[in-house]
Amino acid sequence: MKKALYGLGLLVLTMAMAPVVGACAQPTATPEVVQATIPEVVLTAADYSFTSPASIAGGLTRVRLTNSGAESHHAQFLRLNESVTVDQFTTTLQSALQAIPTEGEAALGRIFAVVTFEGGPATTLAGQQGEAVVDLKAGQYVLVCFAPDATGVPHLAKGMVQPLTVAAAPATRPPEPTVKATVDLNNFAFTGFPAMSTGKTTLKLMNKGTEPHEMGVVRLKGITAAQFLEILSAPPGGEAPSGPPPFEDAGGFQAMMPGETGWAVLDLTPGEYALICFVPSPANEFKPHVALGMFYPFTVK
Ligand SMILES: [Cu+2]
């Protein structure tokens, strides 16, 4: 989450339910054709703020994120735990951010104590659009962006914290998106990821682990997966390499809780990629899951 390198493609999910009627059947009085589509919410991310509706309905929701900023952004849905207010969340967040220099990543545990991770479109490059389908319970949420600025300060410390109220789901639940495959997010591995080709592809993600997990997709630019892992495991404080980073965000899905389901919409071009999870593990000294094996290189032809 901290090194935030995820993104998301765009996509349209349309599903129609048409009753099968025999050719000779009499038309019924009102043959209502249910055109059930997933309700959509449009978000904009800028440097450093979100624009969103103040309130949306819960249930299956297609989230479209437009990045109008100059930096990469994502929209992590965080549901505030029972009786936690937005002000209390903000106070907890500030204390966690201030404690990182002395406590390290473990300081993030303070945030884990007051929120529930509910997914969202992962890091989207400047000028691009990301998309994900989330299944939202009613409650008070905040949208946040953990992506770092050029000096490593996470965007949520610079204003990217946006309250959002989620009301009850509509009475009729739309059908789930049609998917290419279901990917399991485990402690600490991705399983079931299919062979990928170019173009828009929807994947169903299920968190089968005991900690929150995410599926970030990173495109490698002229480096191998092994070299990418080396870059990620370099100790902080080293000399910054010159030139642009040899990788970029390419889609995915933000962190969600154990037992939850979400849908990532990827839109990939040919190249080398890796799936990655940066969620810190409370059971493992808050090491990011990628350091515990949650990494999966793949090729798009
Ligand atoms: Cu994980």
Residues whose N, C-alpha, C, O or C-beta is under 5 A from the ligand:
A	BS01	CU	P212 H213 E214 C277 V279 H289 M294
